Amino acid sequence: MNLMTQNTTQTRYAEAEAPLGTILDSVPADRWNRPSPCEGWTARDVVRHLIQTQRDFLTGRGFDPGPEVDGDVDPAAAWRAHARAVGDLLNRPEVPATEYDGYFGPTTVGRTLIQFYVPDMVAHRWDIATAVGADDRLTDAELDRLEANIDSWGDAMYMDGICKPGVVAPDGASRQAVLLARMGRRDW
């Protein structure tokens, strides 16, 4: 992986992390236990999921994102600490360049972050924003990348633990609503 690809991984992660962090920092303490669109999960659970899945992925590739932070007390602070640790790892060129055999064949840590974990951050930002009553709009650039990623996943997107089966958005629904519907979410 060249420096350009390393920078792409860092850039994509930062682009998804910044608005997610902003939403998390704005959540009042009494809203963390509100139910999210992810069945059975609260807003707090969604943050815990984001942190744990990224930690599991990175440690599974031999990279230590540092000590776990208790997300039950302050989910936003836990996310900030986690995102800083991931950012520090991505500053090391060997991290995004590390090759491994993924679900779809040979890939790299950087590609997997861009193709799976970054879109996961965008979709779950919507889940959290919806749960806590914050601004849940996604940008056109986020929708473009999310759509490309969803198209590339095919039926694998609906495997257990990824997304619920898609639903049909109503006629005239926004692009965001149609895209979220493909991921089993209702934005209407």
Backbone torsions as a table, in degrees:
resi	resn	phi	psi	omega
1	MET	NA	132.0	-179.6
2	ASN	-89.3	174.4	-178.2
3	LEU	-60.2	-35.8	180.0
4	MET	-60.8	-42.7	179.8
5	THR	-68.9	-38.6	176.4
6	GLN	-60.1	-46.0	179.5
7	ASN	-64.4	-34.6	176.7
8	THR	-63.3	-43.4	178.0
9	THR	-61.3	-48.2	178.9
10	GLN	-59.9	-44.6	-178.0
11	THR	-63.8	-48.7	-178.9
12	ARG	-62.7	-41.8	178.8
13	TYR	-62.8	-46.9	-179.2
14	ALA	-63.5	-37.8	179.4
15	GLU	-63.7	-35.2	178.1
16	ALA	-82.0	-35.0	-176.3
17	GLU	-70.1	-40.5	-174.9
18	ALA	-58.4	-53.3	180.0
19	PRO	-70.0	-29.9	175.4
20	LEU	-64.1	-47.9	178.3
21	GLY	-59.4	-38.7	178.8
22	THR	-62.8	-44.9	177.6
23	ILE	-61.4	-49.2	-177.1
24	LEU	-60.2	-41.1	179.9
25	ASP	-66.3	-20.3	-177.9
26	SER	-93.3	-4.7	-175.8
27	VAL	-75.4	121.0	174.6
28	PRO	-65.6	147.7	-175.9
29	ALA	-54.3	-33.1	-176.4
30	ASP	-80.8	1.7	-179.3
31	ARG	-107.5	-5.3	-177.2
32	TRP	-63.8	-26.1	-177.7
33	ASN	-95.6	10.9	175.6
34	ARG	-70.9	145.8	179.5
35	PRO	-67.5	141.9	177.6
36	SER	-99.4	170.2	173.6
37	PRO	-64.4	-13.6	175.9
38	CYS	-80.9	109.5	-172.9
39	GLU	-50.5	125.7	177.8
40	GLY	84.1	-0.3	-178.3
41	TRP	-113.4	141.4	170.6
42	THR	-89.9	173.6	175.1
43	ALA	-57.4	-40.7	178.8
44	ARG	-61.1	-41.8	179.5
45	ASP	-62.5	-36.8	-179.9
46	VAL	-64.4	-42.6	177.9
47	VAL	-63.2	-44.8	179.0
48	ARG	-57.9	-42.6	178.7
49	HIS	-61.0	-47.6	-179.6
50	LEU	-57.8	-47.6	-179.1
51	ILE	-64.0	-48.7	-174.0
52	GLN	-66.8	-41.1	-178.8
53	THR	-67.2	-38.6	177.6
54	GLN	-67.9	-41.6	177.3
55	ARG	-60.0	-47.3	-179.0
56	ASP	-59.8	-43.7	179.7
57	PHE	-61.5	-49.7	-176.7
58	LEU	-67.1	-45.3	179.4
59	THR	-65.8	-32.8	177.0
60	GLY	-65.9	-17.3	177.3
61	ARG	-103.8	8.2	175.5
62	GLY	91.2	14.7	-178.6
63	PHE	-113.1	133.1	-176.0
64	ASP	-96.9	110.0	176.9
65	PRO	-82.3	17.2	176.7
66	GLY	87.1	-176.6	-176.9
67	PRO	-67.0	148.0	176.4
68	GLU	-70.8	144.6	179.0
69	VAL	-109.8	141.0	-178.8
70	ASP	-71.8	105.3	-179.8
71	GLY	-79.8	-10.0	179.5
72	ASP	-70.9	-35.4	-177.5
73	VAL	-74.6	-51.1	-177.4
74	ASP	-144.9	89.4	-177.8
75	PRO	-56.8	-36.7	-179.5
76	ALA	-66.4	-42.5	178.3
77	ALA	-66.2	-39.0	178.2
78	ALA	-62.3	-42.8	178.6
79	TRP	-63.3	-45.9	-179.4
80	ARG	-57.5	-44.6	179.8
81	ALA	-64.0	-43.0	179.1
82	HIS	-63.5	-48.4	-177.6
83	ALA	-61.9	-37.9	176.0
84	ARG	-62.3	-43.4	-179.1
85	ALA	-63.8	-42.5	178.0
86	VAL	-65.0	-43.2	177.2
87	GLY	-58.1	-41.1	177.5
88	ASP	-62.9	-41.7	178.2
89	LEU	-63.7	-41.1	-178.0
90	LEU	-69.5	-16.1	174.2
91	ASN	-73.7	-13.9	178.0
92	ARG	-92.6	113.8	-173.9
93	PRO	-54.3	-31.0	-177.8
94	GLU	-70.4	-20.6	-177.6
95	VAL	-69.2	-61.2	179.6
96	PRO	-64.0	-23.3	-177.9
97	ALA	-82.1	-11.7	-176.8
98	THR	-61.9	124.6	179.6
99	GLU	-92.2	149.8	175.6
100	TYR	-160.8	166.7	177.3
101	ASP	-90.2	108.8	-179.3
102	GLY	-93.0	-176.2	-178.9
103	TYR	-58.7	-37.2	-178.6
104	PHE	-98.0	9.5	179.7
105	GLY	116.1	-167.6	-178.1
106	PRO	-58.8	136.8	-179.6
107	THR	-156.8	-170.1	178.0
108	THR	-128.9	163.3	175.5
109	VAL	-59.0	-43.7	-180.0
110	GLY	-59.9	-47.1	179.4
111	ARG	-61.8	-41.6	-179.1
112	THR	-66.0	-40.2	176.4
113	LEU	-60.5	-46.2	-178.5
114	ILE	-67.0	-40.3	-173.2
115	GLN	-87.3	-21.7	-178.1
116	PHE	-124.5	-55.3	-172.0
117	TYR	-73.1	-34.2	175.9
118	VAL	-67.4	-48.9	175.7
119	PRO	-60.4	-33.8	176.8
120	ASP	-60.8	-40.1	177.9
121	MET	-64.2	-39.2	-179.4
122	VAL	-67.9	-48.5	-179.2
123	ALA	-63.0	-42.3	-178.7
124	HIS	-74.2	-23.7	171.4
125	ARG	-61.8	-41.7	177.3
126	TRP	-62.0	-44.0	179.8
127	ASP	-58.1	-46.7	-178.2
128	ILE	-66.5	-46.4	179.9
129	ALA	-59.3	-42.4	178.6
130	THR	-62.7	-42.6	-178.5
131	ALA	-63.3	-40.2	-172.3
132	VAL	-100.1	0.5	178.5
133	GLY	78.7	29.0	178.6
134	ALA	-97.0	175.9	178.4
135	ASP	-64.6	117.9	-175.7
136	ASP	-107.1	13.6	-179.1
137	ARG	-73.0	137.2	174.2
138	LEU	-101.2	148.0	-179.4
139	THR	-77.9	163.6	176.5
140	ASP	-59.9	-39.6	178.9
141	ALA	-63.7	-40.9	177.2
142	GLU	-64.1	-42.1	178.8
143	LEU	-64.6	-40.1	177.5
144	ASP	-58.7	-49.7	-177.9
145	ARG	-68.8	-39.8	178.8
146	LEU	-62.3	-43.5	179.2
147	GLU	-62.4	-44.7	178.6
148	ALA	-61.6	-41.4	179.2
149	ASN	-66.8	-44.1	179.1
150	ILE	-60.2	-43.9	178.7
151	ASP	-59.7	-38.2	-177.0
152	SER	-73.6	-25.2	-178.6
153	TRP	-75.7	-30.7	-177.2
154	GLY	59.9	-143.7	-177.6
155	ASP	-67.2	-18.5	178.9
156	ALA	-61.4	-21.6	179.3
157	MET	-62.1	-25.2	-175.2
158	TYR	-100.1	14.5	175.3
159	MET	-66.6	157.1	179.1
160	ASP	-54.2	129.2	177.4
161	GLY	90.4	-3.9	179.5
162	ILE	-101.4	-82.7	178.5
163	CYS	-132.6	151.5	171.8
164	LYS	-69.4	160.6	176.4
165	PRO	-54.8	146.4	-179.6
166	GLY	-63.5	157.2	175.4
167	VAL	-122.9	163.9	-179.3
168	VAL	-94.6	122.7	177.2
169	ALA	-74.7	150.1	179.5
170	PRO	-66.4	156.5	175.9
171	ASP	-54.3	138.1	178.2
172	GLY	80.7	6.1	-179.9
173	ALA	-66.1	154.0	178.9
174	SER	-66.5	162.0	176.5
175	ARG	-57.3	-42.4	178.7
176	GLN	-60.4	-45.1	-179.4
177	ALA	-62.6	-40.8	179.8
178	VAL	-64.8	-43.6	-179.1
179	LEU	-66.8	-44.4	177.6
180	LEU	-63.9	-34.7	177.5
181	ALA	-61.8	-36.0	176.9
182	ARG	-61.7	-22.9	179.4
183	MET	-100.8	16.5	176.6
184	GLY	78.7	16.8	-179.3
185	ARG	-109.6	149.5	179.8
186	ARG	-111.7	112.8	179.1
187	ASP	-109.8	47.3	178.0
188	TRP	-151.9	NA	NA
